[in-house]
Amino acid sequence: MYDPICIKKYTIYDIFHNDNNKLIIIMPYSGGLLNIKYDNISFTLHKCDHNHTYIYVSDTSFSYKEKINITINNELIETKVNKYPEFKDKIIMSTIVKNEDDYIVQWIEFHLNIGIKHFIIYDNSKNNTLQNVLKKYISNNIVVLINWRYHYRNPKKWKDISGQTTQQCHSIWAFQNSKYIGLFDIDEYVNLQN
């Protein structure tokens, strides 16, 4: 299981090095912009279409480092950096689940049978049982399980989605070299007609 690199002070949900060798910082919209620097490298801000998620992307590519010193709003912070598996030219499915242990295996098995080989599962539960339920899929490199314990909706602005849109943007930016990323709930299935 992967644990996102959270910096609560700045509402940062994760810091990771993606498959294009860029440093990515992802967070829900919180009203304020961050001034981020790493090794004299600047970051460009990207926003999801609904302005719910902010994605800061390093302007320069560089090799992965497990720990870095980064400056956020003139504060020097030592932090770890996540590195997720790469799925170059693969079709992957990504979903966020909350207390859906009874349904997730069925959803994975259905999509394995139609040719999907990799799943990114963001666990939004508090019961910590999903890792055991998906043990064989994780050990066979079929499932990447990410401990995504963030509010599904921003508690300060209930109309603003937080957990799910950041999860979707996280998948899009972490696994950019995949061929396709299906963003689904586990009650949604791909229905091939031909």
N, C-alpha and C positions, 0 to 999 in steps of 0.2 A: 504494500500500500504506500502511496505517495502522500506526503503531507505538504500542502502548500506553504510557501514562505510568507507568513503574514506579518505585516507591520501595522499594528492597530492604530498607532498615532496618526498615520496618514491614510488609513482605510485601504491599505494595499492587501489584496487577496493572494497574490502570488508573484514571485520573481523567478523567471526561468530563462534558460538559454534554449532557443528553439532550433529546429532542424535546418534553418538558414543561417545559423551562427549569429543570431541577433539576440540581444538581451531584451526581454519583454517584461514589463511591469503592468499588471492588470488590476483594476479596481472598479467598484461601482461609482457612478456619478455621485459626487459628494459636495458639489458646489464650488470647490476650489481647485485651481490648477496647481500642479507641482512643478518646481524647477529641479530637474534631475540631471546630474552629471556623473560620469564614471570615466576615470582615466582620460580626462579632457574630451570625452565623447558626449555629444549632445543627444537628446531624444526628441522624436517627433510624436506628437499626440494624435492618435486616431480615436474616433468615437463610433460606437455602434449606430445604426440608422435611427434608433429611437432615443439616442443620447442617454442611455442607461448605463453604459459601460465605457470607461476610459482605458485605452491601451497605449502605453508609452513604449516606443520601439527605438532601440539604439540606431543612430544614423550610420554606424560602422559595424561590420562583421568582425568577429574575433573568436579565438578559441575558448572553449568552456573552462571555467574555473569554479571549483566547488564553493569557495568563499571569496567575497570581494568587499572592498570599501567603496561605498557609493555616497554621493552627496545629494540630499533631498532638502530643498529649501534652506540651503547653507548649513545643514546639519550633517556631519560625517557619521555614517552608519556602517558598521560591519555586519554583513549578512551572508547567509548561505544562498545558493542559487540552485534551483531544481534543473534537472536534465531528464526529459522524458524519452521513452523509446521512439525511434523513427519508423515510419511506415511509408517509405518512399514508394510512390505509384501503387499504393494499396487502397482498397475501399474499406473505410472504417465506419463504425456506428458510434455515436456519442449520446449519452443520456445522463440526466440527473435523477436520482431516486431517493425516496424518503420512506423508510419502513415498508419496502416492497420485496422483502426476501422471498415471499411465497410465489412471486410472479416473474422474477428476473431470469431464472434458469430457463423457463419456457420461452421467453423472449429471445434469449441468446441462442438456444437450440434451434428455434424456427429460422433465425437468420443465418446460422451456420449451415443449415440445410439448403439455403438458396445461394450460398457461396460467399457470404461475409466471413472474414477470417479474424478480424480484430475489433474489439469493443473497448471504448473508453467510458468507464462508469464512474460518475461523480456521486459519492455517498453523502447524502444530506441528512442521514439518520443520526440518532444519538445512541442507539443500542449496540453499536460495534459488532454486529453479527454477520454483516455482509461478507467480510473477508473470509470467514469460515464457509459460508454458503458457496462462494465462488472459488474456493481453494484450488480445485483441479484446473479451472480455466486460467487462473493467475499463474500457476506453476507451469502450464503449457504455453505461456505467452499469448493467450487468446484475449485475456482481459487485463487492462491497466486500470487499477482501482485507485481513485483519488479521494482523499478524505476532505470533502467539501462542506464544512460545517458552518456555512454562512447563512444569514437570514435569506429566506426565499424572497421576501420583499423587504425593502429598506424600512426599518422600523420608524425612521424619522419622516418618511414620505411614503405612506402605504400604497399610493398609486404607482410608485416607481418599482419595477421589478429589479431585483438585485441578484439573487443567487442563480437563477436560470440564465439570464442574459450574460452574466459574467462567465458562467460555465460554457455557454455556447461560444462566446468570443475566445475563451481560453483554448478550447479545442481547435478553433480555426487558426489561431496564432501559434499554438504549440506544434501542430501537425500539418504545417503548410505544404509539405512535400508529398502528402498523401494524394491519391488520385481524386477521391471524393470523400466527403464527410457527411454522413447522414445524421441530422440532428433530430432525434425522436424522443417522445415519451415512451414508457414501456407498455402502454396500451395502444400504441401505434405500430403497425406492421407494414413492411413492404409487400405490396400485392402485385406480383408480376402477372401481367395479362397475356403476354406472348413470349 
